[in-house]
Amino acid sequence: MMKTINRRSIGAAMLLAGTAGIATPAFAGAFYLQDQSAKATGRAYSGEVADTGVESLWWNPASIAGMEGGEGALSATGILPYGEVNNVNTLIKRPGQPLAPVGGEQSARNPINKGVVPSGAIAHSLGKNLAFGLAVTAPYNFTTEYSANSWARYTALRTSLRTIDIQPSLALQLTPVISIGGAVNVEHADATLGNALPNLSPLLPDGSQTLKGKGWDVGWSAGTQFRGKTVTVGLSYKSSIKHTLNGDVVIAGLLGPLAAQNRTVSTQAQFSTPWQLTFGGRWAVTPMLTLNAQATRFGWSRFKQISLGAPLNTAIPEDYRNTWAFAAGFDANVSPKWTIRGGVQRDVTPVRPNERDARVPDSSRWNYALGATHAFSNAFKIDVAANYLTLADAPVNRLTAAYAGTPVQTPIVVNGTLQDAHVVVLSLGGRVKF
């Protein structure tokens, strides 16, 4: 009879088989959502760091410097992802048995849930050159679901992450052309990670494990802008945030020698979001046409691992890489009441080619955008936008194991593919001055 796994082994088993990633393919590389303004969505996020107004506050706290009176912006963005995560030849090796097909449903269609991302911001001048603003955004949000009988069940069943970022900001216009700003980012995260666990016999039903946790953590942002007559340039930095989630790991459905491991364990999970360094400019070629360009360096290497605290005290490396996103676009004032905009963005995935799993079947993408603004008056405007994202086909190939480091270690040799992935983004927003 095989030895019963000890408590430390539970941690390794849970982490290696169940938390092989807190992310999944979102819509701006890994699990970052950049859809924080309908106006920005309409030009593929190509001019935000250099633009002025409350709707650019997430990208650059200097955007509100020198404003007069107050401004507010509110938007809602529908995210409609499509794609397939298919099995090619995923194998499982139970103790004392040869490699065997993992079985189950061989194709998962549209595993990422559709949803709506809300965002809003408000700002008001505190004098001639000073302004205060508050932005509330949802920068990291997704839900992924695979069926209980999916070929990917040992690496992912239901995974969700919800964040709310509250960003109070101060901005100062130092000179007629130089502005600076700073902000605190108070962020709440709520995560659920679930997957199946294989019992020792293929004739037995699977067990399961689920991690749930939540917590509040803090980061910061800073930025500056140069505002010339026809050219505006912006630079901003948004820090990484180290999240600590307090919650429970629930292990259930294990049978035979593994049955003693069915339990609920209170613990902490930690992971870090990427830092962002953004540079961009806007050039008013004519009174009717403005060209935009923006580049963002993402510090995804901060997502090195997911760590579990006592009593599990273990971690798994994620080994994300730093990446770039580049965008170019335009704003065309076709009449006093109408502005048409568009843009293209190239965003490189932080997932390394040989470390892609069913939780994170992310790949590099192109983003094509169109948008418009209708000015009902000088004080009230409506923004609409649509994006179409195409993601490259990519292998799902990350080796994992259940009960790693124990006598019943069960490797899962993952061999699948992400195919025909694309995303439709629809955004509606309003802006008001008061």
C-alpha positions as CSV (number, residue, x, y, z in Angstrom):
1,M,0.0,0.0,0.0
2,M,1.4,3.4,-0.9
3,K,2.1,5.9,1.9
4,T,-0.4,8.6,2.7
5,I,0.7,12.0,1.6
6,N,1.7,14.4,4.3
7,R,0.4,18.0,4.8
8,R,3.4,19.5,3.0
9,S,2.7,17.3,0.0
10,I,-0.8,18.7,-0.2
11,G,0.7,22.1,-0.9
12,A,2.8,20.8,-3.7
13,A,0.0,18.8,-5.2
14,M,-2.4,21.7,-5.0
15,L,0.0,24.2,-6.5
16,L,1.4,22.1,-9.3
17,A,-1.8,20.6,-10.4
18,G,-4.2,23.4,-9.5
19,T,-2.6,26.8,-9.6
20,A,-0.4,26.6,-12.6
21,G,-1.4,30.2,-13.3
22,I,-3.8,32.8,-12.0
23,A,-4.2,34.1,-15.6
24,T,-5.8,33.3,-18.9
25,P,-5.8,34.9,-22.3
26,A,-7.4,38.3,-21.8
27,F,-7.4,41.2,-24.2
28,A,-4.1,43.0,-23.6
29,G,-1.6,40.3,-23.0
30,A,-2.1,37.6,-20.3
31,F,-4.6,38.8,-17.7
32,Y,-4.4,42.6,-18.1
33,L,-7.5,44.5,-19.4
34,Q,-6.7,47.8,-21.0
35,D,-10.3,48.7,-21.7
36,Q,-10.6,51.6,-19.3
37,S,-12.1,54.3,-21.6
38,A,-14.4,54.1,-24.7
39,K,-12.4,56.9,-26.2
40,A,-9.1,55.0,-25.8
41,T,-10.7,51.8,-27.2
42,G,-11.7,53.6,-30.4
43,R,-8.0,54.3,-31.3
44,A,-6.4,51.1,-30.0
45,Y,-4.9,52.8,-27.0
46,S,-2.5,54.8,-29.1
47,G,-2.6,58.2,-27.5
48,E,-3.7,57.9,-23.9
49,V,-0.4,58.7,-22.1
50,A,-0.1,62.0,-24.0
51,D,-3.8,63.1,-24.0
52,T,-5.5,65.4,-21.6
53,G,-8.8,64.9,-19.7
54,V,-10.2,62.8,-17.0
55,E,-10.6,59.8,-19.4
56,S,-6.8,59.4,-19.6
57,L,-6.3,59.3,-15.8
58,W,-5.6,55.6,-15.7
59,W,-2.7,55.9,-18.2
60,N,-1.2,59.2,-16.8
61,P,-2.1,61.1,-13.7
62,A,-0.7,64.3,-15.3
63,S,-3.6,64.3,-17.8
64,I,-5.8,66.5,-15.5
65,A,-3.2,69.1,-14.7
66,G,-4.3,72.7,-15.6
67,M,-7.9,71.8,-16.0
68,E,-10.7,74.3,-15.2
69,G,-13.8,73.2,-13.3
70,G,-14.7,69.6,-13.2
71,E,-14.9,66.6,-15.5
72,G,-16.4,63.1,-15.3
73,A,-16.2,60.1,-17.5
74,L,-17.9,56.7,-17.4
75,S,-17.7,53.8,-19.8
76,A,-18.8,50.1,-20.1
77,T,-17.0,47.7,-22.4
78,G,-18.3,44.4,-23.6
79,I,-15.7,41.6,-24.0
80,L,-16.7,38.8,-26.4
81,P,-14.0,36.2,-26.7
82,Y,-14.1,33.2,-29.0
83,G,-11.7,30.3,-29.7
84,E,-10.9,26.7,-29.1
85,V,-8.5,24.9,-26.8
86,N,-8.1,21.4,-28.3
87,N,-6.3,18.3,-27.2
88,V,-3.7,16.8,-29.4
89,N,-2.2,14.0,-27.3
90,T,-2.2,14.8,-23.6
91,L,-1.1,11.8,-21.5
92,I,-1.3,11.0,-17.8
93,K,1.0,8.6,-15.9
94,R,-0.5,7.2,-12.7
95,P,1.8,5.4,-10.2
96,G,2.8,2.0,-11.5
97,Q,0.9,2.4,-14.7
98,P,2.1,3.3,-18.3
99,L,1.4,6.6,-20.0
100,A,-2.2,6.7,-21.1
101,P,-4.5,9.2,-22.8
102,V,-6.1,11.7,-20.4
103,G,-9.5,11.1,-22.0
104,G,-12.5,13.3,-21.6
105,E,-13.9,15.9,-24.0
106,Q,-11.2,16.7,-26.6
107,S,-12.2,20.2,-27.4
108,A,-13.2,23.2,-25.3
109,R,-15.0,25.9,-27.2
110,N,-15.0,29.4,-25.9
111,P,-13.8,28.6,-22.4
112,I,-13.4,32.3,-21.6
113,N,-16.6,33.9,-20.4
114,K,-18.0,37.0,-22.0
115,G,-18.4,40.0,-19.7
116,V,-18.7,43.7,-19.2
117,V,-15.8,45.9,-17.9
118,P,-17.0,49.1,-16.2
119,S,-14.7,52.1,-15.5
120,G,-15.1,55.7,-14.5
121,A,-13.2,58.8,-13.4
122,I,-13.9,62.2,-12.0
123,A,-11.6,65.2,-11.5
124,H,-11.8,68.9,-10.4
125,S,-9.4,71.8,-10.3
126,L,-8.1,72.9,-6.9
127,G,-6.8,76.2,-8.2
128,K,-5.2,77.6,-11.3
129,N,-2.6,74.8,-11.8
130,L,-3.6,72.0,-9.4
131,A,-6.2,69.3,-9.9
132,F,-7.4,66.2,-8.0
133,G,-8.9,63.2,-9.7
134,L,-10.2,59.7,-8.8
135,A,-10.4,56.8,-11.2
136,V,-12.1,53.5,-10.5
137,T,-11.1,50.7,-13.0
138,A,-11.1,46.9,-13.3
139,P,-7.7,46.2,-14.8
140,Y,-7.4,42.4,-14.2
141,N,-10.7,40.5,-14.7
142,F,-11.6,37.3,-16.4
143,T,-13.5,34.0,-15.9
144,T,-12.5,30.7,-17.6
145,E,-14.5,27.5,-17.4
146,Y,-13.8,24.0,-18.7
147,S,-16.3,21.2,-18.3
148,A,-15.7,18.6,-15.5
149,N,-14.9,16.0,-18.2
150,S,-12.6,18.2,-20.3
151,W,-9.2,17.0,-21.4
152,A,-7.8,20.1,-19.6
153,R,-9.5,19.3,-16.2
154,Y,-6.3,18.5,-14.3
155,T,-4.9,21.9,-15.0
156,A,-8.0,24.0,-15.1
157,L,-11.7,23.8,-14.4
158,R,-13.0,27.2,-13.2
159,T,-10.6,30.1,-12.9
160,S,-11.7,33.7,-12.1
161,L,-10.0,36.9,-11.1
162,R,-11.7,40.1,-10.2
163,T,-9.9,43.4,-9.4
164,I,-11.1,46.8,-8.5
165,D,-8.5,49.6,-8.7
166,I,-9.2,52.9,-6.9
167,Q,-6.7,55.6,-8.0
168,P,-6.8,59.0,-6.3
169,S,-4.5,61.4,-8.2
170,L,-2.9,64.9,-7.9
171,A,-1.6,66.8,-10.9
172,L,0.3,70.0,-11.2
173,Q,0.9,72.2,-14.2
174,L,4.5,73.4,-13.5
175,T,4.7,75.7,-16.6
176,P,2.5,76.3,-19.6
177,V,4.0,73.3,-21.3
178,I,5.1,70.9,-18.5
179,S,2.7,69.0,-16.3
180,I,3.3,66.3,-13.6
181,G,1.1,63.9,-11.7
182,G,1.1,61.2,-9.1
183,A,-1.3,58.7,-7.8
184,V,-1.9,55.8,-5.3
185,N,-3.4,52.6,-6.6
186,V,-5.5,50.8,-4.0
187,E,-6.5,47.5,-5.5
188,H,-8.8,44.7,-4.3
189,A,-8.4,41.2,-5.8
190,D,-10.7,38.3,-5.5
191,A,-9.7,35.0,-7.1
192,T,-11.0,31.5,-7.5
193,L,-8.8,28.7,-8.9
194,G,-10.2,25.2,-9.4
195,N,-9.2,21.9,-11.1
196,A,-9.7,18.2,-11.0
197,L,-7.4,15.8,-9.2
198,P,-6.8,12.3,-10.5
199,N,-7.4,9.3,-8.2
200,L,-4.9,6.5,-8.4
201,S,-7.1,4.3,-10.5
202,P,-8.5,5.5,-13.8
203,L,-11.7,3.6,-12.9
204,L,-12.4,6.0,-10.1
205,P,-14.0,9.5,-10.5
206,D,-11.8,12.5,-10.2
207,G,-11.4,14.5,-7.0
208,S,-11.2,18.3,-7.0
209,Q,-9.5,21.2,-5.4
210,T,-10.4,24.9,-5.2
211,L,-8.5,27.9,-3.9
212,K,-10.5,31.0,-3.1
213,G,-9.0,34.2,-1.7
214,K,-9.3,38.0,-1.6
215,G,-7.4,41.0,-0.3
216,W,-6.5,44.7,-0.6
217,D,-3.0,45.9,-1.7
218,V,-1.4,49.2,-2.8
219,G,0.8,50.5,-5.6
220,W,1.5,53.8,-7.2
221,S,1.5,55.7,-10.5
222,A,3.4,58.8,-11.8
223,G,3.6,60.7,-15.0
224,T,4.5,63.8,-16.9
225,Q,3.5,65.6,-20.1
226,F,4.9,68.1,-22.5
227,R,2.1,70.1,-24.2
228,G,3.3,72.1,-27.2
229,K,1.2,73.9,-29.8
230,T,0.9,70.9,-32.1
231,V,2.8,68.1,-30.3
232,T,2.0,66.6,-26.9
233,V,4.3,64.0,-25.4
234,G,3.6,61.9,-22.3
235,L,5.6,59.5,-20.1
236,S,4.1,57.5,-17.2
237,Y,5.0,54.6,-14.9
238,K,2.6,52.3,-13.0
239,S,4.1,50.1,-10.3
240,S,3.7,46.4,-9.9
241,I,1.3,45.4,-7.0
242,K,2.1,42.4,-4.9
243,H,-1.3,40.9,-4.0
244,T,-1.8,38.8,-0.8
245,L,-5.1,36.9,-0.9
246,N,-6.4,35.4,2.3
247,G,-8.6,32.3,1.7
248,D,-9.0,28.5,1.8
249,V,-8.0,25.5,-0.3
250,V,-10.7,22.9,-0.4
251,I,-9.7,19.3,-1.5
252,A,-12.5,16.8,-2.0
253,G,-13.4,13.6,-3.7
254,L,-10.1,11.7,-3.2
255,L,-10.6,8.0,-2.6
256,G,-8.5,5.1,-1.4
257,P,-5.1,5.9,0.0
258,L,-5.6,9.6,-0.9
259,A,-8.9,10.0,1.0
260,A,-7.2,11.3,4.1
261,Q,-6.2,14.4,2.2
262,N,-9.8,15.6,1.8
263,R,-9.9,18.8,3.9
264,T,-10.1,22.5,4.0
265,V,-6.9,24.4,4.6
266,S,-6.7,28.2,5.4
267,T,-3.7,29.9,3.8
268,Q,-2.5,32.9,1.8
269,A,-1.7,33.1,-1.9
270,Q,0.6,35.8,-3.3
271,F,1.2,37.0,-6.8
272,S,2.4,40.2,-8.5
273,T,0.9,42.2,-11.3
274,P,3.3,43.7,-13.9
275,W,4.7,47.3,-13.8
276,Q,4.0,49.4,-16.9
277,L,6.2,52.1,-18.5
278,T,4.4,54.0,-21.2
279,F,5.6,56.6,-23.7
280,G,3.6,58.3,-26.4
281,G,2.8,61.4,-28.4
282,R,0.1,63.2,-30.3
283,W,0.7,65.4,-33.3
284,A,-2.0,67.8,-34.5
285,V,-1.1,67.7,-38.2
286,T,-4.0,70.0,-39.0
287,P,-6.9,71.4,-36.9
288,M,-8.9,68.4,-38.2
289,L,-6.4,65.5,-37.9
290,T,-4.3,64.3,-35.0
291,L,-1.9,61.3,-35.2
292,N,-1.2,59.2,-32.1
293,A,1.5,56.7,-31.2
294,Q,2.2,54.9,-28.0
295,A,4.5,52.2,-26.7
296,T,4.2,50.3,-23.4
297,R,6.8,48.1,-21.7
298,F,5.2,45.6,-19.4
299,G,7.2,44.2,-16.5
300,W,5.6,40.8,-16.6
301,S,8.7,39.2,-15.1
302,R,7.2,40.3,-11.7
303,F,4.8,37.4,-12.2
304,K,7.6,35.0,-11.3
305,Q,5.6,32.6,-9.2
306,I,2.5,32.0,-7.2
307,S,3.3,31.4,-3.5
308,L,1.2,29.7,-0.9
309,G,1.9,30.5,2.8
310,A,1.7,28.3,5.9
311,P,0.8,25.6,6.4
312,L,1.6,24.8,2.7
313,N,4.7,26.9,2.3
314,T,5.3,26.1,-1.4
315,A,5.4,27.9,-4.8
316,I,5.5,27.3,-8.5
317,P,7.4,29.3,-11.0
318,E,5.5,31.1,-13.7
319,D,8.5,32.7,-15.4
320,Y,6.7,35.3,-17.5
321,R,8.8,37.5,-19.6
322,N,8.7,41.3,-20.1
323,T,7.0,42.4,-23.3
324,W,6.1,45.4,-25.5
325,A,2.8,46.7,-26.9
326,F,2.9,49.3,-29.8
327,A,0.0,51.3,-31.1
328,A,-0.7,53.9,-33.7
329,G,-3.9,55.7,-34.5
330,F,-5.7,58.9,-35.4
331,D,-8.5,61.3,-34.4
332,A,-10.3,63.2,-37.2
333,N,-12.6,66.1,-36.4
334,V,-15.0,65.7,-39.4
335,S,-17.5,68.3,-38.1
336,P,-18.0,70.4,-35.0
337,K,-20.1,67.6,-33.5
338,W,-18.3,64.5,-34.8
339,T,-14.9,63.0,-34.3
340,I,-13.9,59.7,-36.0
341,R,-10.9,57.7,-34.7
342,G,-9.1,54.5,-35.4
343,G,-5.9,52.6,-34.7
344,V,-3.9,49.4,-34.7
345,Q,-2.0,47.8,-31.8
346,R,0.5,44.9,-31.7
347,D,0.7,43.2,-28.3
348,V,3.2,40.4,-27.5
349,T,2.3,37.7,-25.1
350,P,4.4,37.3,-21.9
351,V,3.9,33.5,-21.9
352,R,7.0,31.7,-23.0
353,P,6.4,29.3,-25.9
354,N,7.2,26.1,-24.0
355,E,5.2,27.1,-20.8
356,R,1.7,27.6,-22.1
357,D,-1.1,25.7,-20.2
358,A,-4.8,25.5,-20.3
359,R,-5.2,28.2,-17.7
360,V,-3.1,30.6,-19.8
361,P,-3.4,29.6,-23.5
362,D,-2.4,33.2,-24.3
363,S,-0.7,34.3,-27.5
364,S,0.5,37.4,-29.3
365,R,-2.3,39.5,-30.9
366,W,-3.2,42.3,-33.3
367,N,-5.9,44.8,-32.3
368,Y,-7.8,46.7,-34.9
369,A,-10.0,49.6,-33.7
370,L,-12.6,52.1,-34.8
371,G,-14.5,54.7,-32.8
372,A,-16.4,57.9,-32.8
373,T,-17.4,60.8,-30.5
374,H,-20.6,62.8,-30.8
375,A,-20.6,66.2,-29.0
376,F,-24.1,67.0,-27.9
377,S,-22.7,70.2,-26.4
378,N,-19.4,71.6,-25.2
379,A,-20.1,70.0,-21.9
380,F,-21.4,66.5,-22.9
381,K,-20.0,63.9,-25.3
382,I,-20.7,60.3,-26.1
383,D,-18.0,57.9,-27.2
384,V,-18.5,54.6,-29.0
385,A,-15.8,52.1,-30.1
386,A,-15.3,48.6,-31.5
387,N,-12.2,46.4,-31.6
388,Y,-11.4,43.2,-33.3
389,L,-8.5,41.2,-31.9
390,T,-6.8,38.2,-33.6
391,L,-4.7,35.8,-31.5
392,A,-2.1,33.6,-33.1
393,D,-2.6,29.8,-33.0
394,A,-0.2,28.4,-30.3
395,P,0.7,25.1,-28.6
396,V,-0.6,24.3,-25.1
397,N,2.3,22.3,-23.8
398,R,3.2,22.9,-20.2
399,L,4.2,19.8,-18.2
400,T,2.5,19.5,-14.8
401,A,2.0,17.0,-12.1
402,A,-0.5,16.1,-9.4
403,Y,1.0,15.2,-5.9
404,A,4.4,16.3,-7.0
405,G,7.3,15.2,-4.8
406,T,5.3,12.4,-3.2
407,P,5.3,8.6,-3.8
408,V,2.1,9.1,-5.8
409,Q,3.3,11.8,-8.1
410,T,1.2,11.8,-11.3
411,P,2.7,13.6,-14.3
412,I,0.3,15.1,-16.9
413,V,2.1,15.6,-20.2
414,V,0.1,18.4,-21.7
415,N,-0.2,18.5,-25.5
416,G,-2.9,20.7,-26.9
417,T,-3.4,23.8,-29.0
418,L,-5.1,27.2,-29.0
419,Q,-6.9,27.7,-32.3
420,D,-9.0,30.3,-34.1
421,A,-9.0,32.7,-31.1
422,H,-10.4,36.2,-31.6
423,V,-12.1,38.8,-29.5
424,V,-14.8,41.4,-30.3
425,V,-14.8,44.5,-28.0
426,L,-17.7,46.9,-27.9
427,S,-17.4,50.1,-25.8
428,L,-19.8,52.9,-24.9
429,G,-18.9,55.9,-22.7
430,G,-19.9,59.4,-21.8
431,R,-17.9,62.5,-20.8
432,V,-19.2,65.6,-19.0
433,K,-17.8,68.9,-17.9
434,F,-19.2,70.8,-15.0
